[in-house]
Amino acid sequence: MAEELGRAAEALAHRLAALTADDWDRDDPRLADPRLTVDFFTRHLLHDIAHDLAEAVRDDSAAEARGGNGGATQQRMRGFHG
């Protein structure tokens, strides 16, 4: 799973790196709110990822403290980072 997440993160990073300054401020004219830009959605996406990851690690730590899975999420994330 960590390898798959790593590939997805790398693909996202490459897509974001290819955006121009104009791309970041671009909105969708079909949407009623002009504040809904690529920048807005990207920030929201990254916030959700960070929040979900923190929650997974916290849940894993709680399970480990109860004698559960032995830190499986932390072990997977270590594999993801190196």
Buried (B, 14 or more C-beta within 10 A) or exposed (E): EBEEBBEEEEEBEEEBEEEEEEEEEEBEEEEEEEEEBBBBEBEEEEEEBEEEBEEBBEEBBEBBEEEEEEBEBBEBBEEBEE
